[in-house]
Amino acid sequence: DLTKDEEVRIAAARADFNSFCEYVGVTETFEPIRQQPFHRDLHRFLCENQRAVVCMAVEHGKTMQLVYRCIWKLGTRPQSTSIAIIMESAKGKAWKTLDLIKRMITDNPRVQRVFPELRRGSVWRRGEINVDGQHGRTPSVQAIGLSGSINGDRLSDVEADDLLTYENTRSRYQSVTINEKLEHEVLNRLLYSIAPHDGRDFAPMGNFVLNGQSWQPWDAVAHFTAKPRFRTFSLPSIATVDVDEVRSPRHDTESKIAWPESFPLVRLQNILADIGEVAFRRMHLLQNRDPSRQRFLDSWIIKALELGNGVPLIERYTAKTRAESMSCGMDLAHSDKVAKRDINAMVQLLWTGQAYRPLWLETDRAQAARWSPETHVGRMESYHERYPRTTFAVESNYGQQHFADFAQTMTRAKIEAVYTGPEKHDPRLGVEGIALMMERGQFLLPSGYTGSDRVVVTLQRDDGTHVTFDVAPEVGHLVRDMQDYSPDDRHIPDLLAALWKAFAYLGAVQGAPSMRGAPGLARSGPRKTTSAAPASY
C-alpha cells in the first residue's frame, strides 16, 4: 500500500518531467537526486526548441538527463515514440546508455509505479528495444554509433550524445563527413510536427538534440550552432573565459560557478592543475581550440610538415653520423599519474646538419603503470641496438636522477641527465625553442605518410585558409601536443616533453642551432659540424 505522500509524488511525476527525475533518480550513493536550476532550465529549453545543441560541462548530468528524457517519453507516449541514441561508438557508451534505460524500465519499482503500462516488448536486445504496444518497424529506442545505420522508418526523437572526440575532429574532412551524415541520414528521418508544446512536455515529434563540447572551430557542435534553426543551451562549469580567474580567484569568482555543491572552486582548481589549460577550456569553459592562443603557431607547424613531406620515420638508423648528432629524449610516466594523463614517451631526434629530424616517436599509456626500472632499461637497450650512436636524455629531477644513475650501470648506452626546472617554459631556453626552429625552417616533421593507420591533421594558415597533411599516428600525436602546449600548464604534453629533452641535449653539446644555454647542460659555444646524415633530410 502506498502512503498519501507517495501517491502525491507519483501523480506529480506523471505530470511533470522534473518531478519524475527527482522521484525515480538516485545518485551513485543511492541518494535521491535533486534537479538543479540549470537542469530545469535545460528541460524548458528543450520543450521550446525542436532543433537544439546542448553544450554542458562534464559531469553536470547531461547523459542522465538524456536517459530520463527517453523513459519519460516512452512512458507518456509509448506507441508513437521512436528514439535513436547516436554516440561515437555503438559498442561503447551507446549500448551502455541503452542498458541503463532497460534496467530502469524493468528493475526500478518507482518507474513502474509512475508508468505501470511501460513494460518490455517483443524486442529487447543489445542495441534496440521495443516497449509493450510498439509494433512498427522502427524500434522504440535504438543505440547506434557514428558508422551505424538507423533501423526502421521515421524517428520521433534523435539524441546525439558525445559524438566528438579528438580523433574524429582532427581534420575538416572528418568533421564534414560527420556533419553530412547527421544532415542527410539522420535529420531527414525525423517525423515532421508543428504542434506547439503544452508547457510541460517536450515537443510532440521531430526533436533533434546534439549534446557535446566543441573540439575544433569546424566540428559538428560548431557547425550546427551556426545554423539558423538551431538554438544552443550552454552551461560552463564557471561563467568566465579567463583561466587565470580560476587560478587566482576574484571576490565574485565563486558566485559564477554553475554547481557549487559538486564543483566548488578548489575542485575546479585541482582539475585545472590535473588536465591542463587546453583540456580545461574545452571540458569546463566550453571553448574549442583557438589558434590565436597557441604558442606553436599553425603556420610554423605547417612549415615543418611541408619541409618533411615524403620523409619517413626510421625504426633503425646505423649511418655513421657523429654521436653528438643524435639523441633519444625520454619522458617517463609516474605510476601515480598514469590514470590522469601521463604516459611513457620516447623521441629519437637527429640533427642532419641542416634541420632537426625526428627519426622515431613512441608512446605507451596502457603499460606505463606497470613499467619497472628494469623494463625501461630493456627498452633503452633495444633503442641502443637500433640507434647505436644515440645518447639518452633523461629527466634528473623528481627522483629520476636515481633512475639515470641506475640505468647507466645496467646498459652500454650513454645517458645524460637533464634538469627540467622552470627554464623549460622560457621562450628562449625551453620548449618554445623548438617552435623557433620551426619558424626558421630548421625543424621538419615527417608527412606524406601512406600507411593504412595514417591520420589527417588540419591546420590553419595565416590567411585563414586550411591545409591538411597525412601523417603517422605518432606525428599526429606530437602535432596535438604542440597545439595543446601552454607555459601556464605544469604538465608538458608527453611527446613534446620527450622531444624537448633530446633537442636541449643536442643543442647544448654539439652546436646545432638552438637557444643558447640550454637548461641543465653547459655549452662550450658554437662550433662547425659536419654530419654523415643525408643532406636532403
MARKOLSE-674804 format. One line per 10 residues: for each residue x, y, z of C-alpha. Coordinates in Angstrom, 3 decimals, always signed. Layout:
<rs>
X,Y,Z | ...
</rs>
This chain:
<rs>
+0.000,+0.000,+0.000 | +1.180,+3.467,-0.859 | +1.118,+6.370,+1.534 | -0.721,+9.555,+0.663 | +2.593,+11.363,+0.219 | +3.804,+8.637,-2.172 | +0.626,+8.880,-4.229 | +1.046,+12.660,-4.496 | +4.649,+12.247,-5.659 | +3.644,+9.635,-8.254
+0.908,+11.891,-9.622 | +3.368,+14.776,-9.822 | +5.919,+12.541,-11.588 | +3.350,+11.601,-14.243 | +2.536,+15.265,-14.876 | +5.952,+16.926,-14.652 | +9.321,+15.824,-16.013 | +11.415,+17.406,-13.240 | +9.254,+15.756,-10.575 | +9.701,+12.467,-12.431
+13.507,+12.825,-12.346 | +13.542,+13.559,-8.621 | +11.189,+10.659,-7.870 | +12.877,+7.886,-9.882 | +16.505,+9.050,-9.955 | +19.224,+8.321,-7.420 | +22.857,+9.350,-7.121 | +25.811,+6.963,-7.131 | +25.392,+6.703,-3.347 | +21.656,+5.924,-3.766
+20.543,+9.297,-2.512 | +17.540,+10.917,-4.263 | +18.669,+13.312,-6.940 | +17.728,+16.954,-6.913 | +17.153,+18.708,-10.204 | +19.406,+21.744,-10.236 | +18.048,+25.044,-11.571 | +20.089,+24.566,-14.739 | +18.516,+21.103,-15.241 | +15.082,+22.737,-15.100
+16.272,+25.435,-17.498 | +17.507,+22.712,-19.848 | +14.136,+20.945,-19.806 | +12.316,+24.206,-20.533 | +14.750,+24.937,-23.351 | +14.187,+21.507,-24.950 | +10.414,+21.941,-24.654 | +10.627,+25.105,-26.709 | +13.201,+24.072,-29.348 | +12.968,+21.089,-31.663
+16.485,+21.665,-33.004 | +18.894,+22.030,-30.108 | +22.605,+21.988,-29.385 | +23.344,+21.334,-25.710 | +26.852,+22.232,-24.503 | +27.320,+21.388,-20.834 | +30.499,+20.981,-18.824 | +31.486,+17.423,-17.993 | +29.824,+15.688,-15.021 | +26.868,+18.062,-14.923
+24.265,+15.348,-15.557 | +23.916,+15.712,-19.309 | +23.744,+11.992,-20.106 | +21.472,+11.122,-17.164 | +19.065,+13.834,-18.278 | +19.061,+12.095,-21.673 | +18.177,+8.771,-20.004 | +15.316,+10.341,-18.025 | +14.027,+12.069,-21.165 | +13.888,+8.768,-23.052
+12.000,+6.978,-20.253 | +9.630,+9.912,-19.805 | +8.745,+9.927,-23.485 | +8.293,+6.152,-23.561 | +6.005,+6.383,-20.549 | +3.869,+9.265,-21.818 | +3.506,+8.118,-25.452 | +4.749,+4.535,-25.820 | +3.125,+3.781,-29.175 | +4.406,+6.847,-31.021
+7.913,+7.160,-29.586 | +10.883,+6.049,-31.673 | +14.199,+7.370,-30.350 | +17.660,+6.996,-31.869 | +20.576,+7.446,-29.470 | +23.692,+8.147,-31.541 | +27.141,+8.165,-29.973 | +30.693,+7.923,-31.232 | +30.771,+4.136,-30.753 | +27.806,+1.751,-30.517
+29.625,-0.931,-28.540 | +30.859,+1.572,-26.016 | +28.761,+4.265,-24.419 | +25.705,+3.969,-26.703 | +24.890,+0.413,-25.677 | +25.681,+1.191,-22.039 | +23.232,+4.090,-22.113 | +20.524,+1.862,-23.592 | +21.291,-0.821,-20.985 | +20.660,+1.782,-18.282
+17.299,+2.677,-19.845 | +16.371,-1.017,-19.995 | +17.295,-1.600,-16.345 | +15.316,+1.398,-15.168 | +12.226,+0.188,-17.043 | +12.416,-3.406,-15.753 | +14.093,-3.053,-12.346 | +13.206,+0.380,-10.953 | +9.949,-0.001,-8.981 | +9.381,+3.746,-8.965
+9.404,+3.911,-12.763 | +6.847,+1.095,-12.741 | +4.638,+2.983,-10.288 | +4.676,+6.136,-12.399 | +4.140,+4.288,-15.686 | +2.607,+0.892,-14.887 | +1.963,+0.176,-18.577 | +5.587,+0.771,-19.543 | +6.894,-2.783,-19.976 | +9.370,-4.602,-22.167
+8.037,-5.571,-25.570 | +8.781,-8.177,-28.202 | +12.256,-6.803,-28.992 | +14.653,-6.460,-26.069 | +18.210,-6.934,-27.182 | +21.592,-5.277,-27.338 | +21.285,-2.138,-29.390 | +17.483,-1.821,-29.656 | +14.258,-2.350,-27.709 | +10.513,-2.170,-28.189
+8.210,-1.377,-25.292 | +4.822,-3.043,-24.953 | +2.428,-1.595,-27.518 | +5.055,-0.718,-30.120 | +4.625,-2.995,-33.130 | +6.027,-0.915,-36.000 | +9.240,-1.458,-37.921 | +11.068,+1.248,-36.018 | +12.339,+0.292,-32.517 | +11.140,+2.268,-29.519
+14.791,+3.034,-28.724 | +17.883,+2.139,-30.732 | +21.514,+2.872,-29.888 | +23.988,+3.187,-32.744 | +27.457,+4.524,-33.430 | +28.508,+7.100,-35.988 | +29.241,+4.369,-38.505 | +25.950,+2.555,-37.886 | +22.645,+2.711,-39.734 | +19.230,+3.670,-38.380
+16.728,+0.823,-38.286 | +13.131,+1.312,-39.371 | +11.360,+4.295,-40.846 | +10.706,+7.619,-39.151 | +12.004,+8.790,-35.792 | +10.244,+10.886,-33.197 | +13.486,+11.886,-31.470 | +17.230,+11.850,-32.022 | +19.644,+12.160,-29.106 | +23.191,+12.606,-30.428
+25.436,+12.465,-27.378 | +29.238,+12.754,-27.093 | +29.787,+12.182,-30.804 | +33.017,+14.118,-30.993 | +36.498,+13.049,-29.991 | +39.961,+14.334,-30.740 | +40.397,+11.573,-33.300 | +37.265,+12.312,-35.357 | +37.657,+16.107,-35.309 | +41.326,+16.190,-36.272
+40.596,+17.334,-39.836 | +37.908,+19.324,-41.591 | +37.265,+16.326,-43.850 | +36.370,+14.117,-40.869 | +34.081,+16.810,-39.471 | +32.373,+17.362,-42.835 | +31.724,+13.608,-43.019 | +30.031,+13.653,-39.588 | +28.027,+16.784,-40.404 | +26.787,+15.316,-43.682
+25.771,+12.069,-42.024 | +23.708,+13.936,-39.431 | +22.117,+16.162,-42.068 | +21.463,+13.596,-44.814 | +20.927,+10.350,-42.897 | +19.550,+11.460,-39.532 | +17.689,+14.761,-39.708 | +15.649,+13.692,-42.716 | +14.432,+10.614,-40.806 | +12.632,+12.730,-38.209
+8.859,+12.963,-38.155 | +7.561,+16.419,-39.027 | +5.479,+18.232,-36.435 | +4.418,+21.821,-35.941 | +2.259,+21.137,-32.873 | +3.158,+23.519,-30.025 | +4.353,+22.171,-26.696 | +1.934,+22.284,-23.799 | +4.220,+23.968,-21.317 | +5.386,+20.848,-19.514
+6.066,+18.103,-22.080 | +8.553,+18.033,-24.930 | +7.507,+18.979,-28.427 | +5.430,+16.015,-29.641 | +7.579,+14.853,-32.544 | +10.682,+15.590,-34.557 | +13.157,+16.583,-31.829 | +16.892,+16.620,-32.562 | +19.316,+17.219,-29.683 | +23.086,+17.349,-30.205
+24.882,+17.012,-26.849 | +28.598,+17.649,-26.605 | +31.514,+20.018,-26.471 | +33.272,+21.594,-29.409 | +36.827,+20.469,-30.161 | +37.565,+22.492,-33.284 | +36.057,+25.575,-34.973 | +34.766,+23.339,-37.792 | +33.287,+20.351,-35.894 | +29.619,+19.298,-35.625
+28.850,+21.309,-32.489 | +30.215,+24.500,-34.076 | +28.547,+23.643,-37.407 | +25.019,+23.140,-36.044 | +25.310,+26.017,-33.577 | +25.699,+28.324,-36.582 | +22.564,+27.013,-38.332 | +19.625,+29.452,-38.161 | +17.001,+26.960,-36.943 | +19.172,+25.528,-34.172
+19.252,+27.021,-30.695 | +22.061,+26.472,-28.208 | +21.959,+25.789,-24.474 | +25.364,+26.461,-22.928 | +26.430,+25.732,-19.356 | +30.134,+26.027,-18.447 | +31.306,+24.958,-15.002 | +32.135,+28.562,-14.259 | +30.960,+31.627,-16.154 | +34.320,+33.039,-17.177
+36.533,+32.999,-20.240 | +39.655,+33.599,-18.176 | +41.505,+30.549,-16.873 | +43.615,+32.851,-14.695 | +40.467,+33.729,-12.756 | +40.228,+30.072,-11.711 | +43.879,+30.038,-10.650 | +43.677,+33.403,-8.853 | +40.025,+33.953,-7.930 | +38.473,+37.380,-7.512
+35.927,+38.412,-4.927 | +32.992,+37.276,-7.089 | +34.516,+34.174,-8.727 | +32.665,+31.612,-6.594 | +29.319,+33.194,-7.487 | +29.986,+32.303,-11.144 | +30.103,+28.540,-10.539 | +27.106,+26.697,-12.003 | +27.021,+23.843,-9.481 | +28.990,+24.858,-6.384
+27.885,+21.809,-4.363 | +29.546,+19.421,-6.831 | +32.221,+21.723,-8.271 | +33.499,+24.067,-5.571 | +36.294,+26.378,-6.607 | +39.015,+24.226,-5.042 | +37.870,+21.234,-7.128 | +37.956,+23.286,-10.319 | +41.463,+24.465,-9.427 | +42.586,+20.872,-8.877
+41.028,+19.784,-12.187 | +42.823,+22.605,-13.993 | +46.126,+21.526,-12.451 | +45.497,+17.886,-13.394 | +44.308,+18.173,-17.004 | +45.905,+21.426,-18.145 | +44.604,+24.638,-19.649 | +43.626,+23.394,-23.120 | +41.528,+20.469,-21.863 | +40.034,+22.616,-19.082
+38.946,+25.258,-21.566 | +37.147,+22.640,-23.662 | +35.665,+20.478,-20.883 | +34.709,+23.153,-18.361 | +34.681,+26.530,-20.138 | +33.253,+25.101,-23.395 | +35.868,+26.780,-25.564 | +37.175,+24.979,-28.623 | +40.761,+25.241,-29.798 | +41.691,+28.812,-30.684
+44.797,+29.013,-32.901 | +45.436,+32.558,-31.693 | +46.242,+31.208,-28.203 | +48.820,+28.684,-29.434 | +52.499,+29.061,-28.613 | +53.304,+26.739,-31.541 | +51.599,+28.627,-34.363 | +49.837,+26.564,-37.009 | +51.873,+28.342,-39.701 | +55.124,+27.099,-38.116
+53.835,+23.533,-37.843 | +52.754,+23.752,-41.499 | +56.282,+24.819,-42.469 | +57.758,+21.837,-40.595 | +55.297,+19.398,-42.202 | +55.921,+20.802,-45.680 | +59.670,+20.530,-45.098 | +59.167,+16.898,-44.077 | +56.911,+15.911,-46.973 | +57.914,+12.408,-48.057
+60.374,+11.982,-45.180 | +59.722,+8.632,-43.439 | +60.067,+7.597,-39.843 | +63.040,+5.237,-39.487 | +62.918,+2.385,-36.982 | +66.647,+1.639,-37.303 | +69.438,+4.112,-38.139 | +73.015,+2.872,-38.330 | +74.538,+5.550,-40.557 | +77.986,+6.719,-39.438
+76.933,+10.080,-38.094 | +78.559,+11.911,-35.211 | +77.445,+10.654,-31.835 | +76.548,+14.207,-30.822 | +74.090,+14.440,-33.735 | +71.541,+12.015,-32.335 | +69.659,+11.831,-29.045 | +66.693,+9.949,-27.633 | +64.564,+12.047,-25.312 | +62.661,+10.051,-22.691
+59.632,+11.268,-20.728 | +58.846,+8.584,-18.166 | +55.407,+8.218,-16.630 | +54.933,+8.246,-12.888 | +52.587,+5.437,-11.872 | +50.544,+7.682,-9.585 | +49.720,+9.976,-12.521 | +49.068,+7.438,-15.265 | +45.326,+7.415,-14.606 | +45.239,+11.125,-15.363
+47.297,+11.976,-18.422 | +50.883,+10.766,-18.011 | +52.356,+8.291,-20.492 | +55.754,+6.965,-21.436 | +57.134,+8.799,-24.457 | +60.381,+8.423,-26.394 | +61.551,+10.538,-29.338 | +64.631,+9.771,-31.431 | +65.942,+13.072,-32.792 | +68.642,+13.644,-35.424
+70.471,+16.855,-36.366 | +71.146,+16.461,-40.093 | +73.397,+19.468,-40.360 | +70.528,+21.468,-41.813 | +67.475,+20.651,-39.705 | +66.256,+18.664,-36.752 | +64.523,+15.463,-37.870 | +62.530,+13.111,-35.600 | +63.500,+9.583,-36.652 | +61.069,+7.722,-34.426
+58.320,+8.558,-31.908 | +56.778,+6.154,-29.457 | +54.210,+6.309,-26.662 | +52.684,+3.766,-24.328 | +49.880,+4.551,-21.899 | +48.454,+1.086,-21.228 | +51.636,-0.382,-19.752 | +53.009,+2.754,-18.107 | +51.845,+1.977,-14.580 | +53.434,-1.464,-14.701
+56.798,-0.496,-16.142 | +59.655,-1.170,-13.744 | +63.100,+0.459,-13.972 | +64.361,-2.807,-15.458 | +61.688,-2.562,-18.179 | +62.785,+0.959,-19.041 | +66.419,-0.177,-19.230 | +65.399,-3.028,-21.513 | +63.713,-0.596,-23.878 | +66.802,+1.617,-23.805
+68.939,-1.392,-24.783 | +66.583,-2.048,-27.707 | +66.882,+1.571,-28.815 | +70.670,+1.425,-28.460 | +70.761,-1.527,-30.872 | +68.559,+0.317,-33.375 | +70.371,+3.662,-32.997 | +73.924,+2.764,-31.890 | +75.191,+6.344,-31.711 | +72.347,+7.821,-29.705
+72.550,+9.428,-26.282 | +69.575,+9.156,-23.952 | +68.387,+12.432,-22.431 | +66.559,+11.627,-19.185 | +64.998,+13.979,-16.659 | +67.062,+14.355,-13.490 | +64.540,+15.935,-11.130 | +61.622,+14.338,-9.238 | +63.789,+11.399,-8.246 | +64.557,+10.406,-11.830
+68.264,+11.090,-11.229 | +68.242,+7.787,-9.329 | +66.855,+6.067,-12.416 | +69.505,+7.707,-14.619 | +72.265,+6.502,-12.268 | +70.753,+3.017,-12.126 | +70.301,+2.793,-15.885 | +73.881,+3.841,-16.584 | +75.148,+0.841,-14.585 | +72.846,-1.542,-16.475
+73.257,-0.522,-20.122 | +76.005,+0.217,-22.619 | +74.120,+3.276,-23.838 | +75.247,+6.764,-22.931 | +72.824,+8.555,-20.611 | +72.702,+12.276,-19.846 | +70.527,+13.621,-17.048 | +68.730,+16.855,-17.990 | +67.328,+19.087,-15.265 | +63.870,+20.362,-16.283
+63.147,+23.226,-13.964 | +61.281,+26.490,-14.589 | +63.510,+27.184,-17.608 | +61.531,+24.685,-19.681 | +58.862,+27.368,-20.198 | +61.352,+30.113,-21.047 | +60.685,+31.256,-24.637 | +64.443,+31.364,-25.347 | +65.720,+28.401,-23.365 | +62.816,+25.994,-23.179
+60.222,+24.123,-25.174 | +59.408,+27.087,-27.376 | +62.931,+26.941,-28.775 | +61.575,+24.085,-30.917 | +58.914,+26.454,-32.243 | +61.623,+28.961,-33.140 | +63.453,+26.268,-35.119 | +60.208,+25.576,-36.976 | +59.766,+29.241,-37.788 | +63.353,+29.357,-39.125
+62.763,+26.268,-41.311 | +65.265,+24.229,-39.285 | +62.880,+21.633,-37.927 | +60.917,+19.117,-40.001 | +58.039,+16.803,-39.184 | +57.627,+13.682,-41.362 | +54.484,+13.899,-43.509 | +53.021,+12.324,-46.630 | +52.545,+9.051,-44.744 | +50.631,+6.432,-46.776
+50.117,+3.625,-44.231 | +46.642,+2.289,-43.501 | +46.828,+3.776,-39.985 | +47.557,+7.298,-41.238 | +45.736,+10.211,-39.692 | +44.813,+13.548,-41.211 | +45.654,+16.785,-39.428 | +44.134,+20.116,-40.439 | +45.981,+23.371,-39.778 | +45.156,+26.998,-40.461
+47.398,+29.285,-42.496 | +47.878,+32.915,-41.583 | +45.407,+33.948,-44.311 | +42.646,+31.845,-42.719 | +42.707,+29.015,-45.254 | +43.147,+25.423,-44.112 | +45.582,+22.732,-45.241 | +45.631,+19.008,-44.439 | +48.513,+16.540,-44.057 | +48.593,+12.738,-43.946
+50.872,+11.725,-41.097 | +51.737,+8.706,-38.970 | +49.683,+8.447,-35.741 | +52.679,+9.370,-33.587 | +53.344,+12.527,-35.622 | +49.662,+13.440,-35.289 | +50.035,+12.965,-31.531 | +53.047,+15.286,-31.481 | +51.189,+17.952,-33.510 | +48.365,+17.806,-30.977
+50.889,+18.146,-28.137 | +52.300,+21.261,-29.789 | +48.840,+22.766,-30.241 | +47.945,+21.971,-26.628 | +51.147,+23.313,-25.066 | +50.756,+26.209,-22.654 | +53.532,+27.697,-20.494 | +50.921,+28.139,-17.746 | +50.393,+24.377,-17.592 | +52.575,+22.490,-15.122
+52.464,+19.406,-17.345 | +54.164,+19.498,-20.746 | +52.449,+17.057,-23.152 | +54.451,+13.858,-23.131 | +55.787,+13.524,-26.683 | +56.653,+17.215,-26.723 | +58.473,+16.808,-23.384 | +60.491,+13.892,-24.757 | +61.293,+15.850,-27.927 | +62.433,+18.859,-25.914
+64.889,+16.777,-23.843 | +66.516,+15.420,-26.991 | +66.511,+18.903,-28.544 | +68.042,+20.531,-25.447 | +70.809,+17.940,-25.297 | +71.749,+18.214,-28.977 | +71.774,+21.987,-28.920 | +73.941,+22.061,-25.826 | +76.634,+19.522,-26.651 | +77.358,+19.883,-30.357
+76.440,+23.355,-31.509 | +73.362,+22.568,-33.535 | +71.153,+25.675,-33.768 | +69.137,+26.099,-30.584 | +68.680,+28.577,-27.798 | +71.923,+29.495,-26.088 | +72.323,+27.997,-22.639 | +70.007,+25.001,-22.827 | +68.785,+24.266,-19.299 | +70.766,+21.904,-17.160
+73.675,+21.466,-19.591 | +76.841,+23.520,-20.004 | +77.660,+24.670,-23.507 | +81.156,+25.396,-24.730 | +79.992,+27.584,-27.577 | +79.023,+27.023,-31.188 | +81.335,+25.143,-33.459 | +81.128,+23.966,-37.046 | +79.820,+20.458,-37.515 | +79.559,+18.018,-40.338
+77.187,+15.082,-40.421 | +77.056,+11.859,-42.338 | +73.284,+12.031,-42.289 | +71.588,+12.576,-45.663 | +71.847,+16.237,-46.623 | +68.393,+16.090,-48.222 | +66.819,+15.371,-44.817
</rs>
